[in-house]
Amino acid sequence: MFVEDGRRCLADDLAVLGWAFGSADAPVARGVNLLTIRDGRIAELRTILA
């Protein structure tokens, strides 16, 4: 299961969302999604795995 992991951050045309995958108490993977927004739509999506 994917769950939010940390705070959402928004700035002008950039959105950042941390996430975790697995059980809430012991996730097996973590990551961050970086989104570039243009004209109210997602123009780019980058994912960093940790």
MILO-422775 format. One record per residue (C-alpha): x, y, z; residue number from 1. Coordinates in nm, 3 decimals. Last residue first. Layout:
N
((X, Y, Z), NUM)
...
END
This chain:
50
((1.521, 0.589, -0.129), 50)
((1.359, 0.613, -0.469), 49)
((1.337, 0.947, -0.650), 48)
((1.041, 0.995, -0.882), 47)
((1.009, 1.258, -1.151), 46)
((0.680, 1.370, -1.304), 45)
((0.666, 1.637, -1.572), 44)
((0.389, 1.851, -1.726), 43)
((0.121, 1.779, -1.466), 42)
((-0.171, 2.007, -1.546), 41)
((-0.290, 2.349, -1.424), 40)
((-0.138, 2.535, -1.719), 39)
((0.203, 2.391, -1.637), 38)
((0.284, 2.195, -1.319), 37)
((0.621, 2.029, -1.257), 36)
((0.590, 1.732, -1.023), 35)
((0.855, 1.587, -0.794), 34)
((0.763, 1.254, -0.634), 33)
((0.969, 1.141, -0.336), 32)
((1.050, 0.788, -0.228), 31)
((1.034, 0.519, 0.033), 30)
((1.047, 0.142, 0.007), 29)
((0.982, -0.164, 0.227), 28)
((0.767, 0.028, 0.477), 27)
((0.764, -0.104, 0.834), 26)
((0.500, 0.058, 1.060), 25)
((0.261, 0.172, 0.786), 24)
((0.294, -0.153, 0.590), 23)
((0.443, -0.133, 0.245), 22)
((0.527, 0.160, 0.021), 21)
((0.620, 0.506, 0.149), 20)
((0.561, 0.849, -0.001), 19)
((0.701, 1.201, -0.010), 18)
((0.520, 1.459, -0.220), 17)
((0.672, 1.761, -0.392), 16)
((0.489, 2.012, -0.614), 15)
((0.656, 2.267, -0.842), 14)
((0.504, 2.541, -1.062), 13)
((0.483, 2.818, -0.799), 12)
((0.585, 2.641, -0.478), 11)
((0.395, 2.351, -0.323), 10)
((0.517, 2.111, -0.055), 9)
((0.325, 1.815, 0.085), 8)
((0.449, 1.705, 0.425), 7)
((0.590, 1.369, 0.518), 6)
((0.528, 1.013, 0.406), 5)
((0.203, 0.979, 0.216), 4)
((0.092, 0.616, 0.189), 3)
((0.125, 0.352, -0.083), 2)
((0.000, 0.000, 0.000), 1)
END
